[in-house]
């Protein structure tokens, strides 16, 4: 009942949504799964990279060309990590991807 109850009773998207403009002055990393059943992560990635839904920047059929799974954010845009094979929040169960998430959190916490 914990998470489901909290989301159903006290979480309102309109009160918790973040737009690119809200985070433009911060270092931000976003982890997305290509098989997410809750969020259209392909559109989120395109939005965060400033592509506004246009298929470009190495995208082919929803994946990064050459098998890469990270865009480096040297231009003020969020750093986006992409995992084709993962569903929503499955990164926490991934032995290969979780260490990347932990390293990124530690990097941000060190300033």
N, CA, C and O of each residue as an XYZ file, in Angstrom:
444
protein
N       0.804     -1.184      0.000
C       0.000      0.000      0.000
C       0.861      1.268      0.000
O       0.370      2.318     -0.414
N       2.080      1.220      0.431
C       2.914      2.400      0.605
C       3.051      3.304     -0.604
O       2.499      4.405     -0.617
N       3.780      2.859     -1.627
C       4.033      3.705     -2.797
C       2.747      3.977     -3.566
O       2.463      5.121     -3.921
N       1.972      2.935     -3.822
C       0.728      3.105     -4.579
C      -0.219      4.065     -3.857
O      -0.831      4.927     -4.488
N      -0.338      3.919     -2.559
C      -1.209      4.794     -1.773
C      -0.721      6.243     -1.842
O      -1.509      7.166     -2.050
N       0.583      6.427     -1.665
C       1.145      7.776     -1.695
C       0.916      8.435     -3.047
O       0.496      9.590     -3.117
N       1.193      7.702     -4.122
C       1.010      8.271     -5.456
C      -0.457      8.561     -5.753
O      -0.786      9.598     -6.329
N      -1.320      7.662     -5.366
C      -2.740      7.837     -5.666
C      -3.388      8.939     -4.836
O      -4.294      9.621     -5.315
N      -2.940      9.119     -3.606
C      -3.617     10.037     -2.699
C      -2.940     11.391     -2.539
O      -3.613     12.381     -2.249
N      -1.615     11.459     -2.723
C      -0.931     12.707     -2.403
C      -0.005     13.224     -3.492
O       0.639     14.257     -3.311
N       0.075     12.531     -4.612
C       0.972     12.973     -5.681
C       0.144     13.497     -6.842
O      -0.698     12.786     -7.390
N       0.390     14.739     -7.209
C      -0.324     15.363     -8.314
C       0.702     15.852     -9.330
O       1.526     16.712     -9.016
N       0.656     15.307    -10.550
C       1.635     15.661    -11.585
C       1.738     17.164    -11.776
O       2.838     17.697    -11.920
N       0.620     17.841    -11.781
C       0.643     19.285    -12.028
C       1.418     20.052    -10.962
O       1.881     21.164    -11.218
N       1.563     19.480     -9.782
C       2.316     20.128     -8.711
C       3.781     19.700     -8.674
O       4.580     20.305     -7.959
N       4.145     18.669     -9.432
C       5.482     18.099     -9.332
C       6.253     18.056    -10.646
O       7.362     17.525    -10.689
N       5.702     18.588    -11.688
C       6.352     18.527    -12.991
C       7.524     19.510    -13.054
O       7.440     20.615    -12.518
N       8.597     19.111    -13.699
C       9.747     19.983    -13.926
C       9.918     20.164    -15.427
O       9.928     19.190    -16.180
N      10.050     21.392    -15.851
C      10.325     21.709    -17.250
C      11.816     21.991    -17.403
O      12.507     22.258    -16.420
N      12.301     21.931    -18.621
C      13.725     22.208    -18.866
C      14.135     23.543    -18.265
O      15.222     23.670    -17.702
N      13.280     24.517    -18.385
C      13.584     25.857    -17.886
C      13.755     25.875    -16.367
O      14.480     26.716    -15.833
N      13.095     24.955    -15.675
C      13.180     24.891    -14.216
C      14.520     24.354    -13.730
O      14.921     24.616    -12.596
N      15.204     23.613    -14.572
C      16.461     22.967    -14.162
C      17.657     23.447    -14.976
O      18.744     22.879    -14.870
N      17.471     24.480    -15.781
C      18.520     24.908    -16.708
C      19.774     25.426    -16.007
O      20.855     25.400    -16.595
N      19.656     25.892    -14.775
C      20.811     26.418    -14.064
C      21.400     25.408    -13.074
O      22.171     25.777    -12.188
N      21.033     24.138    -13.229
C      21.513     23.087    -12.330
C      22.146     21.946    -13.113
O      21.822     21.719    -14.279
N      23.055     21.231    -12.452
C      23.601     20.011    -13.044
C      22.578     18.906    -12.822
O      22.229     18.597    -11.683
N      22.100     18.313    -13.902
C      21.038     17.319    -13.809
C      21.400     16.102    -14.651
O      21.881     16.227    -15.777
N      21.161     14.928    -14.087
C      21.307     13.674    -14.819
C      19.975     12.950    -14.778
O      19.320     12.892    -13.738
N      19.577     12.397    -15.918
C      18.291     11.708    -16.029
C      18.551     10.312    -16.570
O      19.256     10.146    -17.566
N      17.981      9.311    -15.913
C      18.111      7.917    -16.337
C      16.771      7.462    -16.891
O      15.748      7.555    -16.212
N      16.777      6.968    -18.131
C      15.544      6.555    -18.808
C      15.677      5.134    -19.339
O      16.744      4.721    -19.794
N      14.573      4.395    -19.271
C      14.526      3.039    -19.816
C      13.707      3.011    -21.089
O      12.618      3.580    -21.149
N      14.230      2.353    -22.101
C      13.572      2.288    -23.398
C      12.298      1.472    -23.424
O      11.512      1.589    -24.364
N      12.077      0.648    -22.412
C      10.869     -0.189    -22.351
C       9.899      0.268    -21.264
O       9.072     -0.510    -20.788
N      10.009      1.519    -20.886
C       9.162      2.073    -19.828
C       7.699      2.026    -20.253
O       7.340      2.525    -21.319
N       6.860      1.428    -19.418
C       5.430      1.311    -19.715
C       4.620      2.454    -19.116
O       3.422      2.562    -19.378
N       5.255      3.308    -18.316
C       4.543      4.390    -17.650
C       4.785      5.720    -18.349
O       3.860      6.517    -18.506
N       6.013      5.963    -18.767
C       6.426      7.244    -19.337
C       6.928      7.032    -20.755
O       7.616      6.047    -21.020
N       6.599      7.936    -21.674
C       7.130      7.896    -23.033
C       8.559      8.449    -22.979
O       8.798      9.622    -23.265
N       9.488      7.588    -22.610
C      10.862      8.021    -22.354
C      11.583      8.512    -23.604
O      12.482      9.348    -23.513
N      11.206      8.008    -24.747
C      11.822      8.495    -25.989
C      11.519      9.982    -26.164
O      12.407     10.764    -26.504
N      10.277     10.366    -25.934
C       9.904     11.774    -26.047
C      10.559     12.618    -24.953
O      10.941     13.763    -25.195
N      10.689     12.053    -23.750
C      11.362     12.772    -22.669
C      12.811     13.036    -23.054
O      13.308     14.147    -22.873
N      13.491     12.022    -23.582
C      14.889     12.185    -23.990
C      15.019     13.222    -25.100
O      15.911     14.069    -25.065
N      14.133     13.153    -26.073
C      14.175     14.134    -27.164
C      13.925     15.544    -26.626
O      14.596     16.493    -27.031
N      12.981     15.675    -25.733
C      12.672     16.976    -25.124
C      13.881     17.507    -24.352
O      14.260     18.667    -24.511
N      14.479     16.668    -23.526
C      15.615     17.103    -22.718
C      16.828     17.465    -23.560
O      17.608     18.340    -23.184
N      16.989     16.808    -24.678
C      18.113     17.103    -25.551
C      17.818     18.282    -26.467
O      18.674     18.678    -27.257
N      16.622     18.848    -26.373
C      16.279     20.029    -27.148
C      15.857     19.736    -28.565
O      15.940     20.606    -29.432
N      15.400     18.511    -28.816
C      15.049     18.118    -30.176
C      13.560     18.254    -30.457
O      13.137     18.117    -31.604
N      12.762     18.521    -29.436
C      11.325     18.758    -29.580
C      10.625     17.747    -30.477
O       9.842     18.117    -31.351
N      10.913     16.471    -30.256
C      10.219     15.413    -30.964
C      10.766     15.097    -32.335
O      10.217     14.238    -33.025
N      11.824     15.755    -32.754
C      12.401     15.505    -34.072
C      13.409     14.373    -33.973
O      14.288     14.398    -33.111
N      13.292     13.388    -34.841
C      14.236     12.277    -34.840
C      15.575     12.763    -35.381
O      15.726     12.994    -36.581
N      16.518     12.912    -34.506
C      17.842     13.416    -34.893
C      18.842     13.017    -33.835
O      18.527     12.216    -32.954
N      20.047     13.564    -33.906
C      21.072     13.373    -32.889
C      21.396     11.904    -32.654
O      21.631     11.491    -31.518
N      21.408     11.107    -33.733
C      21.794      9.720    -33.614
C      20.677      8.752    -33.301
O      20.937      7.558    -33.155
N      19.437      9.217    -33.192
C      18.322      8.330    -32.882
C      17.951      7.512    -34.101
O      17.841      8.043    -35.207
N      17.760      6.238    -33.903
C      17.199      5.362    -34.931
C      16.316      4.351    -34.222
O      16.804      3.561    -33.414
N      15.041      4.366    -34.510
C      14.076      3.461    -33.889
C      14.154      3.492    -32.365
O      14.024      2.455    -31.715
N      14.363      4.668    -31.799
C      14.317      4.823    -30.356
C      15.602      4.526    -29.621
O      15.629      4.596    -28.393
N      16.676      4.194    -30.330
C      17.920      3.921    -29.622
C      19.046      4.782    -30.165
O      18.968      5.286    -31.285
N      20.055      4.944    -29.395
C      21.208      5.753    -29.784
C      22.051      4.964    -30.772
O      22.365      3.797    -30.539
N      22.407      5.592    -31.854
C      23.229      4.965    -32.884
C      24.569      4.544    -32.288
O      25.165      5.290    -31.511
N      25.042      3.352    -32.649
C      26.326      2.881    -32.166
C      26.262      2.253    -30.789
O      27.298      1.915    -30.215
N      25.058      2.089    -30.246
C      24.907      1.420    -28.966
C      25.263      2.268    -27.754
O      25.289      1.751    -26.637
N      25.536      3.547    -27.941
C      25.876      4.403    -26.806
C      24.635      4.614    -25.949
O      23.515      4.608    -26.458
N      24.836      4.799    -24.650
C      23.682      4.981    -23.781
C      23.793      6.231    -22.932
O      23.143      6.326    -21.891
N      24.600      7.189    -23.354
C      24.754      8.412    -22.572
C      25.067      9.578    -23.490
O      25.854      9.453    -24.429
N      24.441     10.713    -23.209
C      24.792     11.955    -23.871
C      25.480     12.827    -22.843
O      24.948     13.017    -21.749
N      26.621     13.352    -23.153
C      27.308     14.233    -22.219
C      26.718     15.628    -22.324
O      26.530     16.156    -23.420
N      26.432     16.213    -21.187
C      25.793     17.522    -21.146
C      26.832     18.605    -20.900
O      27.007     19.057    -19.768
N      27.506     19.014    -21.935
C      28.502     20.070    -21.787
C      27.910     21.430    -22.149
O      28.578     22.457    -22.027
N      26.675     21.431    -22.588
C      26.048     22.657    -23.078
C      24.931     23.169    -22.177
O      24.108     23.972    -22.615
N      24.891     22.722    -20.942
C      23.856     23.169    -20.020
C      22.605     22.310    -20.040
O      21.739     22.469    -19.180
N      22.488     21.403    -20.999
C      21.332     20.515    -21.021
C      21.569     19.357    -20.058
O      22.716     19.045    -19.735
N      20.499     18.720    -19.597
C      20.672     17.586    -18.687
C      21.463     16.455    -19.341
O      21.390     16.246    -20.552
N      22.207     15.743    -18.529
C      22.912     14.552    -18.978
C      21.892     13.420    -18.989
O      21.256     13.153    -17.969
N      21.729     12.760    -20.113
C      20.708     11.726    -20.255
C      21.370     10.367    -20.410
O      22.218     10.172    -21.280
N      20.976      9.435    -19.559
C      21.429      8.046    -19.657
C      20.260      7.231    -20.196
O      19.133      7.364    -19.721
N      20.528      6.395    -21.179
C      19.484      5.633    -21.842
C      19.790      4.144    -21.745
O      20.920      3.726    -22.001
N      18.803      3.345    -21.381
C      18.945      1.896    -21.312
C      17.787      1.267    -22.076
O      16.672      1.175    -21.563
N      18.057      0.837    -23.302
C      17.016      0.263    -24.170
C      16.214     -0.848    -23.506
O      15.000     -0.940    -23.693
N      16.890     -1.691    -22.734
C      16.274     -2.925    -22.249
C      15.500     -2.781    -20.947
O      14.894     -3.750    -20.489
N      15.503     -1.598    -20.339
C      14.892     -1.450    -19.019
C      13.510     -0.795    -19.048
O      13.229      0.089    -19.857
N      12.653     -1.270    -18.125
C      11.336     -0.689    -17.893
C      11.473      0.337    -16.756
O      12.572      0.565    -16.249
N      10.382      0.934    -16.375
C      10.349      1.967    -15.342
C      10.981      1.465    -14.042
O      10.536      0.461    -13.486
N      12.000      2.147    -13.561
C      12.688      1.888    -12.290
C      13.468      0.580    -12.243
O      13.976      0.224    -11.179
N      13.584     -0.146    -13.345
C      14.341     -1.395    -13.333
C      15.843     -1.176    -13.175
O      16.579     -2.132    -12.928
N      16.302      0.046    -13.310
C      17.720      0.320    -13.111
C      18.155     -0.103    -11.705
O      19.309     -0.479    -11.496
N      17.233     -0.040    -10.744
C      17.557     -0.419     -9.374
C      17.784     -1.925     -9.227
O      18.333     -2.372     -8.220
N      17.367     -2.711    -10.227
C      17.564     -4.155    -10.209
C      18.662     -4.606    -11.168
O      18.927     -5.803    -11.282
N      19.295     -3.674    -11.849
C      20.284     -4.007    -12.876
C      21.698     -3.992    -12.295
O      22.171     -2.959    -11.820
N      22.367     -5.145    -12.337
C      23.732     -5.234    -11.808
C      24.730     -4.427    -12.629
O      25.759     -3.996    -12.109
N      24.432     -4.224    -13.898
C      25.368     -3.471    -14.739
C      25.061     -1.984    -14.766
O      25.975     -1.172    -14.913
N      23.807     -1.611    -14.628
C      23.427     -0.198    -14.729
C      23.387      0.521    -13.384
O      23.661      1.720    -13.324
N      23.055     -0.180    -12.313
C      22.968      0.455    -11.002
C      24.278      1.125    -10.579
O      24.233      2.233    -10.045
N      25.440      0.505    -10.794
C      26.684      1.193    -10.425
C      26.880      2.531    -11.156
O      27.473      3.454    -10.597
N      26.396      2.641    -12.374
C      26.483      3.900    -13.116
C      25.630      4.957    -12.428
O      26.052      6.103    -12.273
N      24.428      4.567    -12.016
C      23.538      5.474    -11.291
C      24.173      5.920     -9.974
O      24.164      7.107     -9.647
N      24.721      4.973     -9.223
C      25.347      5.301     -7.943
C      26.520      6.252     -8.159
O      26.660      7.235     -7.431
N      27.360      5.970     -9.147
C      28.496      6.858     -9.445
C      28.033      8.263     -9.799
O      28.649      9.247     -9.391
N      26.950      8.353    -10.556
C      26.437      9.660    -10.960
C      25.877     10.427     -9.758
O      26.092     11.633     -9.638
N      25.165      9.737     -8.878
C      24.656     10.376     -7.663
C      25.815     10.865     -6.801
O      25.774     11.984     -6.289
N      26.833     10.049     -6.637
C      28.002     10.450     -5.848
C      28.709     11.640     -6.479
O      29.149     12.547     -5.773
N      28.820     11.642     -7.806
C      29.452     12.758     -8.510
C      28.700     14.057     -8.249
O      29.311     15.097     -8.007
N      27.377     13.992     -8.300
C      26.563     15.188     -8.043
C      26.662     15.630     -6.579
O      26.673     16.826     -6.288
N      26.734     14.675     -5.673
C      26.764     15.024     -4.248
C      28.084     15.647     -3.825
O      28.143     16.374     -2.833
N      29.149     15.363     -4.578
C      30.458     15.937     -4.265
C      30.600     17.355     -4.790
O      31.530     18.076     -4.431
N      29.670     17.741     -5.640
C      29.658     19.115     -6.154
C      30.527     19.259     -7.309
O      30.636     20.351     -7.868
